[in-house]
Amino acid sequence: MQVPLHIAFHGVDSSPALEARIREHAKKLEQFYDRIISCDVTVELPHQHHRHGKQWHIRIQVSVPGDELIVSRDPGKDEDHEDPYVALRDAFAAARRQLEDYVHRLRDEKMREGLA
């Protein structure tokens, strides 16, 4: 990454273990596509009153040449995102899918340019 990974926590104290997991996930994204410009990750524990436990909100913003990929994982109706590590896993999986789509679009554009 050209710009160092940025991690922010809102509504919750920062956690070295959670930060380490975020860094692992971000490194895997960069291994998949090494032209990532920057990656910003926001971890939030909204102050909402639920009958069930609190749900984590994860937002990932990945800047790549010519585009910006944004994943915002709002807590769903299920209770999966009561665990911040599950919420992170799901958010980074969605970021990976968006990055894969971006790479496929780039390849398609290059192929069309080559045919023209």
N, C-alpha and C positions, 0 to 999 in steps of 0.2 A: 504494500500500500504506500502511496506517496504521502499520505497524511496518516499519522498514527491513529489507531483505533480509539474512539471516544466512547466511554461508558458513563451513563448518568443514572442515578437512582432518584425516584420521586416518591415521597410518602413512605419511605422505608430506608433504614440505614444500609450503607453499602456493605457488601459481604465479599471477603476475599475469595471464598470458595465459588460464589456465583460469578465473580469477575473472572476467575480462572476458567470456568466452564465457557463463558462468553468468548474468551480469548481462543479457546480450543475450537469452538464453532467458527469463529471468524477466520482462523488460520486455514480451516478446511475449505471455506469459501475461496480464499486466496489461492489455495493449491489448485482448485478447480479452474479459476480464472485469474491469472496473475496481473491483469491490467486494472484491477480495482483501484480507484483513486482514494476513496475514503469509506469508512464504515462507522456509523454512529448508532449506538444501541441505547435505548432508554428502557429501564425496568421500573415499573410503577405498580404500586399496590393502592388502588383507588379506595377512598373512604366511603364505601357503600355498605349499607346494612342488608345482609342476606340472611336467610334462614340457615344457609350452609356457610362454609368457610369463605374467606376472602379469595377472590380470583385475581390472579396476576395479569397485568397488561404489559406486553412486550412490543416495542416499536423498533424496527431496524431500517435504517436508511443507508443504501449502498450507492455510492457515486461511481459510475463507469464512464468511459469516454462517450460523450454525446447523449447520456441518459442518466436518470436517477431512478433507482428501484426502491420502492417503499413497501414495507410489510408492517402491518399494524394488526397485532393479534389481540383483539378484545376478548375478554372472558366470555365464553359461551354459556349456554344454559346447563351444560353438564358440569361436573365438578373436576374435570381433568386439570384445569389451570389453577387449582388450589396449591399445586406443587410448582414452585418457580422453575424447576429443572424441566418439567414436562412442558410448561409454557415456552421456555427457551427452545427446547427441541423442536416443537411445532413451528415456532416463528422462524428458526433458522432453516427448517425443511422447506418452508414456503419461500424464503429468500433464495435458497438453492434452486428451486423450481423456476423462479423469476430470472435468475441468472442464467440458467440453462436456456430458457426461452430467448433471452437477449443474445446469447452466443449463437443460437440457431438463426435468429434474424440477421445477425452480422454475416454469417456464412452464406445465407440465401442472397443477401444484397451483393456480396462479393461475386457470387456465381452469376447473378444477373448482369453485373457490370462486365464480367468476363465474356459473356455471350453477346453483349451489345457491340 
